[in-house]
Amino acid sequence: MAAALVLLLAVLAPGAARADQVPLLAWSSRSKLWPPATIGSEGHVVTEPQLQALLGPALDQGPHNVLLFLQEKLSVEDFTAYGGVYGNKPDSAFPNLEGALSDAGSALVLPAVAGEAAGAVPLLLREHLGAGPLHVDPPTLRQLRLNASVPALLLVRLPYATGSSLMAPKEVLTGNDEVIGQVLSALKEEDVPYMALLTAPRPSRVLREVLGTVPGPLGRQLLETGPEPVYPPLQFPSGAFPLLLFWARNLSVARDGVWRDLTDATFGSHATVNLSRSSWGPTEARLVLSYKEVFNSSLTITSHMTNKWFPVSGRNWSSLEWVEMVEGGAAAPVTFNASGVSVPALYSWRCGLLGTMGLLTPRTRPDPAAAHWQLLLHDIQLQAFNVTGRRFSYASDCAGFFSAPVWMGLLPGALLAAVLAYGLHMLLGLRAMDRFDDPKGPSIAVPQTE
């Protein structure tokens, strides 16, 4: 329970360390003072009236011996940075606090309490108990004789270290936790029911409020681009059971070098494209994109797809055969053949780039009309058959395995391996001398055959 409560402090308060917000922990040896696992909701800051409503009934019905551990500064980030909330129990700075929460009959964890409300806690306790605070430390507490029927408010002040050293706060927090453990041990020895609270008048770490205190947006602004729009795929026919899906991050056409972006006109809630002339069949499908105003005239882009059985692979393959572009009342369309745009019919086809500068080539060469037009689609995904819903099936990418970066890695690696093999061959071919010349005897004659 203790680890869960400390973890809740770290998780439930993403903005709890802002100005004038501190955590508050309360626990008691008596049960049912608060509902089980009472915690503050995420992002909610407990005000002074709300804190009185939470603590008031517990003070009236609970034990009359109340301990207030008032630390100089405290923030949720202290539990996140120095607590064992990620399974690192031996390195935790709060073992006694976690043990007290685990053994408590009831507990209250508030990740974010307004600074004014936390500062008024001593006065609130004094009003409900009818007794002034008594400053104590562990040795003094062992000399006191507490009575369960006589109200007593015991105040234990705890320091907090600040500075450039990252270990200084942890060392002080560990010392404060030892003080908490000694005080609670003294109460257990006397077998006196008690209620304990831990809080601080101000936070130890103040984070900037993004809204209100910082003039203008934070972060990178120069040459900044906004988030890319996310829109669903274009579907034909529209409805709950489409037969054809088409999506692209960008769709652009050019005539005589002048480009027009048709992405917004094709996808999203403000799309103006007309799909009424599209058609679908089990073996053949046509996706017809009709635009009203492109280059001061209407434009129609038709994609022709087929679904054929190939006995060698034993499956159906879906292929994009050609793409046709017609402007206004032009007599003849401009047709581009699609090469290598095929995928098993059960899958969708995806490619990082599809256009007239790559996989789309003019049907006839030379084609003067095709020279005036260009089509470019970035991150295209297409599925014309076996569509089972509004989402694409598993995508087969057009990128081959042996791409340029792969070859750039393989060729230098093969060259280095060849150099290494040649060097090893030369080393293995070395022969040591097995005959030595004696200066006092005749000279050695080595035949040419050896």
QUIJO-V772309 format. One record per pair of residues at least 24 apart in sequence whose C-alpha atoms are under 8 Angstrom apart, sorted by the first residue. I is the first residue (numbers start at 1). GAP is how many residues later the second one is. D is the distance in whole Angstrom. If there is no record, write none. Layout:
BEGIN
{{I & GAP & D} {I & GAP & D}}
END
This chain:
BEGIN
{{1 & 100 & 7} {1 & 101 & 5} {2 & 95 & 8} {2 & 96 & 5} {2 & 97 & 6} {2 & 98 & 8} {2 & 99 & 5} {2 & 100 & 5} {3 & 81 & 7} {3 & 82 & 6} {3 & 95 & 7} {4 & 81 & 8} {5 & 32 & 8} {5 & 96 & 8} {5 & 104 & 7} {6 & 73 & 7} {6 & 77 & 8} {6 & 79 & 7} {6 & 92 & 8} {7 & 73 & 8} {7 & 78 & 5} {8 & 103 & 8} {9 & 67 & 6} {9 & 70 & 7} {9 & 71 & 8} {9 & 100 & 8} {9 & 101 & 8} {9 & 102 & 5} {10 & 66 & 6} {10 & 67 & 7} {10 & 69 & 7} {10 & 70 & 5} {12 & 28 & 8} {12 & 29 & 7} {12 & 30 & 5} {12 & 31 & 7} {12 & 99 & 7} {13 & 29 & 6} {13 & 30 & 6} {13 & 63 & 7} {13 & 98 & 6} {13 & 99 & 7} {14 & 28 & 8} {14 & 29 & 7} {15 & 28 & 7} {15 & 192 & 8} {16 & 27 & 7} {16 & 29 & 8} {16 & 59 & 8} {16 & 60 & 7} {16 & 95 & 6} {16 & 96 & 5} {17 & 58 & 6} {17 & 59 & 6} {17 & 60 & 7} {17 & 95 & 8} {17 & 186 & 7} {17 & 188 & 6} {17 & 189 & 6} {17 & 190 & 6} {18 & 185 & 8} {18 & 187 & 8} {18 & 188 & 5} {18 & 189 & 5} {18 & 190 & 7} {18 & 191 & 7} {19 & 184 & 7} {19 & 187 & 5} {19 & 188 & 7} {19 & 189 & 8} {20 & 94 & 6} {20 & 95 & 4} {20 & 96 & 8} {20 & 182 & 6} {20 & 183 & 6} {21 & 24 & 7} {21 & 54 & 8} {21 & 91 & 5} {21 & 92 & 5} {21 & 93 & 5} {21 & 94 & 5} {21 & 181 & 7} {21 & 182 & 6} {22 & 52 & 6} {22 & 53 & 5} {22 & 54 & 7} {22 & 89 & 7} {22 & 90 & 5} {22 & 91 & 5} {22 & 92 & 7} {22 & 93 & 6} {22 & 96 & 7} {22 & 177 & 7} {22 & 178 & 7} {22 & 179 & 7} {22 & 180 & 6} {22 & 181 & 5} {23 & 51 & 7} {23 & 52 & 6} {23 & 53 & 6} {23 & 86 & 8} {23 & 87 & 6} {23 & 88 & 4} {23 & 89 & 5} {23 & 90 & 6} {23 & 176 & 6} {23 & 177 & 8} {24 & 85 & 6} {24 & 86 & 5} {24 & 87 & 6} {24 & 88 & 7} {24 & 89 & 7} {24 & 94 & 8} {24 & 173 & 7} {24 & 174 & 6} {24 & 175 & 5} {24 & 176 & 8} {25 & 82 & 8} {25 & 83 & 6} {25 & 84 & 5} {25 & 85 & 6} {25 & 172 & 6} {25 & 173 & 5} {25 & 174 & 7} {26 & 81 & 6} {26 & 82 & 5} {26 & 83 & 7} {26 & 169 & 7} {26 & 170 & 6} {26 & 171 & 4} {26 & 172 & 6} {27 & 73 & 8} {27 & 74 & 7} {27 & 77 & 6} {27 & 78 & 7} {27 & 79 & 6} {27 & 80 & 4} {27 & 81 & 6} {27 & 168 & 6} {27 & 169 & 5} {27 & 170 & 7} {28 & 35 & 8} {28 & 76 & 6} {28 & 77 & 6} {28 & 78 & 6} {28 & 79 & 7} {28 & 165 & 8} {28 & 166 & 6} {28 & 167 & 4} {28 & 168 & 6} {29 & 74 & 8} {29 & 75 & 5} {29 & 76 & 5} {29 & 77 & 7} {29 & 164 & 6} {29 & 165 & 6} {29 & 166 & 7} {30 & 32 & 7} {30 & 33 & 7} {30 & 74 & 8} {30 & 75 & 5} {30 & 76 & 7} {30 & 163 & 7} {30 & 164 & 8} {30 & 165 & 8} {31 & 73 & 8} {31 & 74 & 4} {31 & 75 & 5} {32 & 73 & 7} {32 & 74 & 6} {33 & 24 & 8} {33 & 25 & 5} {33 & 28 & 8} {33 & 29 & 7} {33 & 73 & 6} {33 & 74 & 8} {34 & 24 & 7} {34 & 72 & 6} {34 & 73 & 7} {34 & 74 & 7} {35 & 71 & 8} {36 & 70 & 7} {36 & 71 & 8} {37 & 70 & 7} {37 & 71 & 7} {37 & 72 & 8} {38 & 69 & 7} {38 & 70 & 5} {38 & 71 & 6} {39 & 69 & 6} {39 & 70 & 5} {39 & 71 & 5} {39 & 72 & 8} {40 & 69 & 7} {40 & 70 & 5} {40 & 71 & 6} {40 & 72 & 7} {43 & 69 & 8} {44 & 68 & 7} {45 & 67 & 5} {45 & 68 & 5} {45 & 69 & 6} {46 & 64 & 8} {46 & 66 & 6} {46 & 67 & 5} {46 & 68 & 6} {46 & 71 & 8} {47 & 66 & 6} {47 & 67 & 6} {47 & 70 & 6} {48 & 66 & 7} {48 & 68 & 7} {48 & 69 & 4} {48 & 70 & 8} {48 & 72 & 8} {51 & 66 & 7} {52 & 72 & 7} {56 & 72 & 7} {59 & 66 & 8} {59 & 69 & 7} {59 & 70 & 7} {60 & 68 & 7} {62 & 133 & 7} {63 & 85 & 7} {63 & 130 & 6} {63 & 131 & 5} {63 & 132 & 6} {64 & 65 & 7} {64 & 84 & 6} {64 & 85 & 7} {64 & 86 & 7} {64 & 87 & 5} {64 & 88 & 6} {64 & 129 & 8} {64 & 130 & 7} {64 & 131 & 8} {65 & 81 & 8} {65 & 82 & 8} {65 & 83 & 7} {65 & 85 & 8} {65 & 86 & 6} {65 & 87 & 5} {65 & 88 & 6} {65 & 89 & 8} {65 & 127 & 8} {65 & 128 & 7} {65 & 129 & 5} {65 & 130 & 6} {66 & 85 & 8} {66 & 86 & 6} {66 & 87 & 5} {66 & 88 & 6} {66 & 128 & 6} {66 & 129 & 5} {66 & 130 & 6} {66 & 131 & 8} {67 & 86 & 6} {67 & 87 & 5} {67 & 88 & 6} {67 & 89 & 7} {67 & 127 & 7} {67 & 128 & 6} {67 & 129 & 4} {67 & 130 & 6} {68 & 54 & 8} {68 & 85 & 7} {68 & 86 & 6} {68 & 87 & 5} {68 & 88 & 6} {68 & 128 & 6} {68 & 129 & 5} {68 & 130 & 6} {69 & 86 & 6} {69 & 87 & 5} {69 & 88 & 6} {69 & 89 & 7} {69 & 111 & 8} {69 & 127 & 7} {69 & 128 & 6} {69 & 129 & 5} {69 & 130 & 7} {70 & 85 & 7} {70 & 86 & 6} {70 & 87 & 5} {70 & 88 & 6} {70 & 128 & 6} {70 & 129 & 6} {70 & 130 & 5} {70 & 131 & 8} {71 & 86 & 6} {71 & 87 & 4} {71 & 88 & 6} {71 & 89 & 7} {71 & 127 & 7} {71 & 128 & 6} {71 & 129 & 5} {71 & 130 & 8} {72 & 85 & 7} {72 & 86 & 6} {72 & 87 & 5} {72 & 88 & 6} {72 & 128 & 6} {72 & 129 & 7} {72 & 130 & 7} {73 & 86 & 8} {73 & 87 & 6} {73 & 127 & 5} {73 & 128 & 7} {73 & 129 & 5} {73 & 130 & 5} {73 & 131 & 5} {74 & 86 & 8} {74 & 125 & 7} {74 & 126 & 6} {74 & 128 & 7} {74 & 129 & 5} {74 & 130 & 5} {74 & 131 & 8} {75 & 128 & 5} {75 & 129 & 5} {75 & 130 & 6} {76 & 35 & 7} {77 & 128 & 7} {82 & 88 & 6} {93 & 77 & 7} {93 & 78 & 8} {93 & 80 & 6} {93 & 81 & 5} {93 & 84 & 7} {94 & 79 & 8} {94 & 80 & 6} {94 & 83 & 6} {95 & 82 & 7} {96 & 81 & 6} {96 & 82 & 7} {96 & 84 & 7} {96 & 85 & 5} {97 & 80 & 6} {97 & 83 & 7} {97 & 84 & 7} {115 & 86 & 6} {115 & 87 & 6} {116 & 85 & 8} {118 & 81 & 7} {118 & 82 & 7} {118 & 83 & 6} {119 & 81 & 7} {119 & 82 & 5} {125 & 28 & 8} {126 & 27 & 7} {129 & 24 & 7} {137 & 42 & 8} {137 & 46 & 7} {138 & 41 & 7} {138 & 44 & 6} {138 & 45 & 5} {138 & 48 & 7} {141 & 42 & 7} {141 & 45 & 7} {142 & 44 & 6} {146 & 44 & 8} {146 & 46 & 7} {147 & 45 & 7} {148 & 44 & 6} {148 & 45 & 7} {231 & 36 & 7} {231 & 37 & 5} {232 & 35 & 7} {232 & 36 & 7} {233 & 34 & 7} {233 & 157 & 8} {233 & 158 & 8} {234 & 32 & 8} {234 & 33 & 6} {235 & 155 & 8} {236 & 39 & 7} {236 & 42 & 8} {240 & 149 & 7} {240 & 150 & 7} {241 & 147 & 7} {241 & 148 & 6} {241 & 149 & 7} {242 & 145 & 7} {242 & 146 & 8} {242 & 147 & 7} {242 & 148 & 7} {243 & 37 & 7} {243 & 141 & 7} {243 & 142 & 7} {243 & 143 & 8} {243 & 144 & 6} {243 & 145 & 8} {244 & 36 & 8} {244 & 138 & 8} {244 & 139 & 6} {244 & 140 & 4} {244 & 141 & 7} {244 & 143 & 7} {245 & 137 & 6} {245 & 138 & 5} {245 & 139 & 6} {245 & 142 & 8} {245 & 145 & 8} {245 & 146 & 8} {245 & 147 & 7} {246 & 134 & 8} {246 & 135 & 6} {246 & 136 & 5} {246 & 137 & 7} {247 & 133 & 6} {247 & 134 & 5} {247 & 135 & 6} {248 & 129 & 6} {248 & 130 & 6} {248 & 131 & 5} {248 & 132 & 4} {248 & 133 & 6} {249 & 128 & 7} {249 & 129 & 6} {249 & 130 & 5} {249 & 131 & 7} {250 & 126 & 8} {250 & 127 & 6} {250 & 128 & 5} {250 & 129 & 7} {251 & 124 & 8} {251 & 125 & 6} {251 & 126 & 5} {251 & 127 & 7} {252 & 123 & 6} {252 & 124 & 5} {252 & 125 & 7} {253 & 120 & 7} {253 & 121 & 6} {253 & 122 & 5} {253 & 123 & 6} {254 & 118 & 8} {254 & 119 & 6} {254 & 120 & 5} {254 & 121 & 7} {255 & 117 & 5} {255 & 118 & 5} {255 & 119 & 7} {256 & 116 & 5} {256 & 117 & 7} {257 & 115 & 8} {257 & 116 & 8} {260 & 34 & 7} {265 & 26 & 8} {282 & 25 & 7} {282 & 103 & 7} {283 & 24 & 5} {283 & 25 & 7} {285 & 99 & 7} {297 & 30 & 7} {297 & 31 & 6} {298 & 29 & 6} {298 & 30 & 5} {299 & 26 & 7} {299 & 27 & 6} {299 & 28 & 5} {299 & 29 & 6} {300 & 24 & 8} {300 & 25 & 6} {300 & 26 & 5} {300 & 27 & 6} {301 & 24 & 5} {301 & 25 & 7} {305 & 79 & 7} {307 & 38 & 7} {307 & 78 & 7} {315 & 29 & 7} {315 & 30 & 8} {316 & 28 & 6} {316 & 29 & 5} {317 & 25 & 7} {317 & 26 & 6} {317 & 27 & 4} {317 & 28 & 5} {318 & 24 & 6} {318 & 25 & 5} {318 & 26 & 6} {318 & 27 & 5} {318 & 66 & 8} {318 & 67 & 7} {319 & 24 & 6} {322 & 38 & 8} {323 & 37 & 8} {334 & 28 & 8} {334 & 35 & 7} {334 & 36 & 6} {335 & 27 & 6} {335 & 28 & 6} {335 & 35 & 7} {336 & 24 & 5} {336 & 25 & 5} {336 & 26 & 4} {336 & 27 & 5} {337 & 24 & 5} {337 & 25 & 6} {337 & 26 & 5} {341 & 57 & 8} {343 & 53 & 7} {345 & 40 & 6} {345 & 41 & 7} {346 & 39 & 7} {346 & 40 & 6} {346 & 47 & 7} {347 & 36 & 7} {347 & 39 & 8} {347 & 46 & 5} {347 & 47 & 5} {347 & 48 & 6} {347 & 49 & 6} {348 & 33 & 7} {348 & 34 & 6} {348 & 35 & 5} {348 & 36 & 8} {348 & 44 & 6} {348 & 45 & 6} {348 & 46 & 6} {348 & 47 & 5} {348 & 48 & 6} {349 & 32 & 6} {349 & 33 & 5} {349 & 34 & 6} {349 & 46 & 6} {349 & 47 & 5} {349 & 48 & 6} {349 & 49 & 7} {350 & 29 & 7} {350 & 30 & 6} {350 & 31 & 4} {350 & 32 & 6} {350 & 45 & 6} {350 & 46 & 6} {350 & 47 & 5} {350 & 48 & 6} {351 & 27 & 8} {351 & 28 & 6} {351 & 29 & 5} {351 & 30 & 7} {351 & 46 & 6} {351 & 47 & 5} {351 & 48 & 7} {352 & 26 & 6} {352 & 27 & 4} {352 & 28 & 6} {352 & 46 & 8} {353 & 24 & 6} {353 & 25 & 5} {353 & 26 & 6} {353 & 27 & 7} {354 & 24 & 7} {354 & 26 & 7}}
END
